[in-house]
Amino acid sequence: MQEATILAICALFVSAVSLFTSVYFSWCARDHNRRSVKPLPFIAQRDFEDQIAVIIRNNGTGPMILQKVLASSPEGRSGHLIDLVPTPPPGMLFQNFNKIHQVRAIRPGDEVELLVLPVDINNAPATGYRDTLRLALGTMTVELTYTDIYETKFPVYALKMIWFHRHF
């Protein structure tokens, strides 16, 4: 073989290896970029003496596109969380509640309050309703259907809210 042929074969080999490594590291960068904006859902169950709350939080590094939020009870009822809880006594109002009817984006570190009830601990009917609400919430399951900005389908995030039963 001539020197020119050997040099051409070596150049072709180096080019092929360079092309392979370039494609491979481009794929790695794309995979890294997708993973670096992944949402991580969390359902906070705030159970204090003076407040009961159920809150969806995005603990991830990318936006969480909330498609649907569904609460279900052991009796087979399902729907929005506020529709499944017992009716409060007269004069006792929820501070905030949400029914997720449409697609909603939650930024990293942000939250959406599904249910917030302030409780006057000096009011006997209010504390009685708080305990009734704890019993009801403790049997329910909340399910989140969500995607990321790339419309990646994630498994349904489901949480049985047994934290509210710790007092009983």
Rosetta blueprint (number, residue, H / E / L):
1 M L
2 Q L
3 E H
4 A H
5 T H
6 I H
7 L H
8 A H
9 I H
10 C H
11 A H
12 L H
13 F H
14 V H
15 S H
16 A H
17 V H
18 S H
19 L H
20 F H
21 T H
22 S H
23 V H
24 Y H
25 F H
26 S H
27 W H
28 C H
29 A H
30 R H
31 D H
32 H H
33 N H
34 R H
35 R H
36 S L
37 V L
38 K L
39 P L
40 L L
41 P E
42 F E
43 I E
44 A E
45 Q E
46 R E
47 D E
48 F L
49 E L
50 D L
51 Q E
52 I E
53 A E
54 V E
55 I E
56 I E
57 R E
58 N E
59 N L
60 G L
61 T L
62 G L
63 P L
64 M E
65 I E
66 L E
67 Q E
68 K E
69 V E
70 L E
71 A E
72 S E
73 S L
74 P L
75 E L
76 G L
77 R L
78 S E
79 G E
80 H L
81 L H
82 I H
83 D H
84 L H
85 V L
86 P L
87 T L
88 P L
89 P L
90 P L
91 G L
92 M L
93 L L
94 F L
95 Q L
96 N E
97 F E
98 N L
99 K L
100 I L
101 H L
102 Q L
103 V L
104 R E
105 A E
106 I E
107 R L
108 P L
109 G L
110 D L
111 E E
112 V E
113 E E
114 L E
115 L E
116 V E
117 L E
118 P E
119 V L
120 D L
121 I L
122 N L
123 N L
124 A H
125 P H
126 A H
127 T H
128 G H
129 Y H
130 R H
131 D H
132 T H
133 L H
134 R H
135 L H
136 A H
137 L H
138 G H
139 T L
140 M L
141 T E
142 V E
143 E E
144 L E
145 T E
146 Y E
147 T E
148 D L
149 I L
150 Y L
151 E L
152 T L
153 K E
154 F L
155 P L
156 V L
157 Y E
158 A E
159 L E
160 K E
161 M L
162 I H
163 W H
164 F H
165 H H
166 R L
167 H L
168 F L
